[in-house]
């Protein structure tokens, strides 16, 4: 499924003017099945490469980070508990 960016916003600290994060909205739709996904992912300073800031990181790199976070967040995880009636 190809994911597209619907929205990309930097989170700015108004007091000191620093950028402390980015909010990325992603959308994807499978044309064959009709399945789709909408996601809003926050990329934080700690997610960036060492030494990078939101002013030096390329927006495309930030989107890649958001896509990787989405994949990790939605990956099937082993169930440790079961639902019992």
C-alpha positions, 0 to 999 in steps of 0.5 A: 500500500502506498502511503501519501502525506495528507498534512505535515506540521511542525510543533513550534514552542512559541516561547523560544521559537524552537521546533520540538516535533512534527505531526505527520498525517498519512493516508493509504488505500489499496485499490484492489481490496478497498482497504485503507488507513489514516494515521497521525504520527508524531515525530519527536527530536529523539526520533531524528538521526544523531545531531539532526534537528528539525531545521536540518532534517529534510522533510522527506526524511521526517516522513520516512521516520513517520512511516517507519513508526506507523509500521512498528506501531501497527505490526502484529504482536504476540498476544500475551493474554486471551479474551475469555468470556 
